[in-house]
Amino acid sequence: MSSAMDHRPQTWHHGLMARWWAEFNTAEPAELAYYRRAIERFGEPALDLGCGAGRLLVPLLEAGLDVDGADISGDMLARAAELAASRGLRPALHAQAFHELDLPRRYRTILSCDSFGIGGSRAQDRLALRRVFEHLEPGGAFVFSHELPYGGGHASRWERWLPGRRASLPGDWPAEGDRRRTADGDELELLVRLADLDPLLQRSTYEVRVRRWRDGVPVEEEEHRLHESLYFAQELLVLLGDAGFDSVEIEAAYAGTPATPDDGAVVLVARRPG
């Protein structure tokens, strides 16, 4: 019999989707500045956990900071390595799931941008926080952004938590998606739909269809699924406490100020005892 810890996290950050991230996703100035200040505050070395295609990692390295990267997707890490090499950089990159984190270094700062709860199970998420704790030096900090179930991109789906509001799932695929031209002249088209929302499990499932077009003709298509565990702020405080963190601040996203009930996106700053 398999256990909840046996299955691999279900994410969509592979193949053409990894290319989409590398081509079209760059660091927002506010988030990049926030994480840079966090590293400067809590110290180096640092780890970008869920570094993806390197959109935060590479600018932080260019700023002269000592930062490693880890991500479950080898395709995303390959893109990160390409981006770094184009800037004359060779970061340490590790292909590991959060709950399997086992790196040779210990860190003063571990950051994670919009990645906690993506792909795995709640049991894996609990283990992931313990792994993060073990990889921090005494006094180090885990700094991670998180979208609450009623905030940000989730806000439009909040009503689906109510009884009778999920009968239409999964809905039809959009007729057309977000279609953009890549650096080499191809086009990538991204179509996303909500496949399932389970309020009891607090888990949503999304499906993505990515098409590659060349000269106006679709020549390649992939489909992937992504599971996301949905956490409220007070749940995260309990999980962080269970993992060993003794001090946790909840801030409004990238503002550096305490979060309020109206903030749907937050950053948690959790400290390992010194």
N, C-alpha and C positions, 0 to 999 in steps of 0.2 A: 504494500500500500504506500502511495506517495504521500508526502506531507506538504504543508503549505510552504515549506522552505525549499522544496525540490524544484519547483517550476522557475523558469527564467523570467525575469521581468518583461512585460509586454509593452514595448515602445515602438514608435514609428520612425525613429531617427536612423534610418538605414537607406542605402541605395540612393535613389533620386531625391528622397527627402533630405538626406544629408547634404546633397548638392544644393538643394534649395536653401538650407540654412547657411551654407558657406557663401552662396552667391548674394543673398538678399538680407541677411540679418547682421547688423552691426551694433556695437555697444551704444546705448543711449548715454548722452553726456552725464546725466544725473546719476545713473546707476554706476557708471564707471568711476566717477569721482567719489561716490560713496564707498565703494569697495576699496579704492586706493587709500582713502582716509582710514578705513578699518584696518588695513594692513599696516599702515604707518602708526596707528594707535596701538595695536596689539602685538605687532612685530612679525619678523620673518624667521624662518622660511614660511611660505604660505602654500596652501593647496586650493586650487579651483576644482571643486568637486562637481562633476557634471559639466565639464568645460566645453563639451560639444566641439564645434568647429573652431573654437579659439577666439570668439568675438570679444570676450573680456580678457582672457589669458594673454593674448599677444600684446594688446595695448599696455597691460600691466607690466609685462616683461620689457617692453620698449621704454617704460618709465624707470627701468633700472631695478625693479623689485625681483626678489628671488621667489618665483612661483612655479610649482609643478601643476600638472593637469591630470585628471582622472575622469573616465567616462566609460559607460558600458558598451558604447557603439564604436567598433573599430573603424567603421566608415567615417564617423565624425572625427575621430582622432587623426585619421589620415588627412582629412581636410585641414585640421588644426596644424599638423606638421607641415603641410604645404604652405599655409599662410605664414607660419613662423619662419620657414626657410626663405620665403620671399623677402623677409625683413632681416635676414642674416642671423636668425635665432634658432636654437636647438633645445627646446624645453624637454624635461623629463615628462613623458606621457605614459599613462598606465591604463590598460583596458580592464576595468574592474567594475562590477556592480557595487552599489553603495554598501549593501549588507555583507559583501565579501571583501571589503577593503582590507588590504594587507600590504602595506608599503614599507620600504626600508627606512624612511625618515619619519620624524615627528615634527609637528608644526606649531608655530605660535598662533597662526590664524588659518582657519579653514572656512572658505566661503562657498556658498552654493546659491546660484541665481535661478529661482523658479523651477527647481528640480526635485525638491523633497516631495515624496508621495507619488512620483511619476513611475508608472510601469510595474511596481512590485505590489506585494501584499502588505497588510498592516503588520503582520509578524515580521516581514523583512524590513519594514520601516523601523520597527522597534530595535531590531538588531543593527540596522544602519546607524542609529544614533549612538549605540554603544561602541560601534567601530570608530565613529568620529571621535567620541570621547577618548578612546584608547590612543588615537593618533595625535591628540593634542598634548603639548607640553603642559606641565602644571602652570596654571594662570592663563593658559591660552583661551582663545575664543572661537566659537562656531557662529558664523554670521550668515544668515540665510533669509532670502525673501520668500514670501508665501502669499498666495491669493486665497482669501477666505471663501467658503462656499457660496456666500451671497455677494461677493465683490468682483470687480473687474470683469473679465470675460465670462464668469459664472453668473453674473447678475441677470442676464437675459434668460437664463434657464432656472432661476430660483423657483419660479412658480411650478416647475415640474416635480418639485419635492412633494406637492400636495396630491392626495388621492384623486385618481381619475384623470390626471394630467399627463400620463406617460403612455397612453394607449397607442399613440401615433408613432412610437419609437420602434425600430429605427425609421426615420423618414426617408423620403426619396433623395437620391443624390441631386445636388444642384445641376441644372442644365449646363451651366458654365461656371468655371472657377476663376481664381486669381491667376492670371497668365502674364508672365514677365520674360523679358529677353535676357539671356545669360551672356557672359563675357565673350563666348565663342560664337555667338549668333544663334544658338538654339533658343527655344522657348520652353519654359516649364510652366505647367498649369497645375494648380493646387485646388482640390475639392475636398471639403471636410464636412462630415455630418456627425451628429450625436447619435450613437447607436443604442446606448442604454444609460439609464440613471437609476441606481438602487439606493433609496434613502436609508434603508435598514443597514446595508453594508457601508453606506456613505462612499459609494464608488461610482464613477462615471466611466463610460467606454466610448471612445471616439474612433472613427474610421477615416482614413485619408486615402485619396486616390491621386496619384501624381502622374502626369503625362508629360512626355518630352516631345516637342514638336520640332520639325526641321523643314524649312521652306514651306510652312503652312500645312504640313501633313503630320499627323501623330505617328511617331515611329516606336514609341516605347511607353509602357504603362505599368505601374506598380500599385499595390494596395497594402496598407499596413493598419494595424490596430494599436491603440494606446489605452491602457488602464490608468486611472488616476484615483488615488484614495483622497477623500475630502476631509480635511481637518479644520475644526474650529480652534481658535486661539487657546482656549483653556485646556483643550485636549493636548495641544503641543506642550504646554507648560508641564502637564503631568508626565508626558513621555520623556521630556528633557530631564525632569527630576529623577525619574526612574533610571535614566542612563548615567546619572551621577553629577549632572550640572547643578551647581548650587546657587547660581545667580542668572536670572533671565530677564532681559528688558524687551518689551514689545514696542517698536517704533512705527510711526507712519512711514510708508515706503519711501526710502531715500531722503527723508526730511530731517532725520536726526532728532525728531521730537517725539514725545510719547504718543502712542496711537490713541485714537478716540473711537467711540462706537460707530462713527460714520466712515471709518477707514476700512475699505474692503481689501486693500493690499498692504501688507505689513512686512517689516524686517525684524527677525528675532536675533538677539545678541545673547548667546549663552556662554557662560564662563566655566571653565574647569577650575576647581579649587587650586589655589597656589600652594 
